[in-house]
């Protein structure tokens, strides 16, 4: 049975991602900065992380724990003066910026350890640093991404990729001349399809798929974000949302019926709206989430508005999982430590803590 910990300091499993990228650096920086609020337990090669930590900041203290020790006795009662690392040894020496397929399976093992840790009650949520899909595939394991892997490992029938963040910089400035328009709320963009070729998107959109996605969105926005009555705006697929059928019939035949059926189930879903005008302050003020039909319909707007501070969240899982809004940045890692921006990792930790609080999630016992 896991050792009890103070409720005010939830335990987060933080996987450090691709070792040759910026993941280890940003995980260490963000975890150390959040140590008073969260017990961020890093999962990766303990010796490698200790070396990185010593170069980043000599004040960072590491305490290693084996996977077996975690399984047998749970997490020790470490205070905020040190970071616990669950040791998942790498197979090969790490050269910053250079991928090595010999380490692919070890990277995947960190995800397995995090999932098992939540299921065993050791962790309240999982936060993931970016990994390199090609390294895992080159290691002989078919892998399409974090989202799909977590769905498979937890037996989740329908998962939804949601990116979220608070608009900042020029993107946060309202184009409206009205001085009374309130600041933009957090921007949340969910995807009906993820990493598909554009030519394959129309066939992937069905009423059944959209129904399942809207159900997940409504349920998790309530349960994990604490929203009593989530408002979901749905984008069309075609220009001008199909222009009454002249530019495509997906809105008429698939999207609108799925929205109507969701409304009949008590879900506040509206649309379909033309995507080129949907992301305006006057509409976003009335929305808790936007559902885009494909990857590059919704994410360019989200990343323009929040990049570097955005969070990738997987909905539909029986656990909380957040991540950064960027990749491994191998070129930056090759230039040395101290250059990576850990803001998105910090935001992912903050989001996980907020979701733990909103959902009342906790470890048994």
JOZILIN-V333233 format. One line per field, one symbol per residue. phi: phi as a letter, one per 40 degrees, with the letter a starting at -180 (. if undefined). A space follows every 50 residues. Layout:
phi = ???
//
This chain:
phi = .cccbdccbccbcbccgcccbcddccccccccccccbaccccbicccccc ccccccacccbbbcacccccccbgcccccccabcbccbcccaccbdgbcb ccccccccccccccccccccgcbcabbbccbbdccccccgbcabiddccc cccbgccbbbcbbaicdagdccccccccccccdccdcbbbbcbbcbcdcc cdcccbccccccccccdccccccbbgccacbbcbccccdffgfghcbhbd cccbcccccccccccgccbbhcbcccbccbdccccbbbabbccadccbcd cdcccbdgbcbcbbcgccacbbacbaccfdccccchcgbccccccccccc cccccccccgcaccg
//
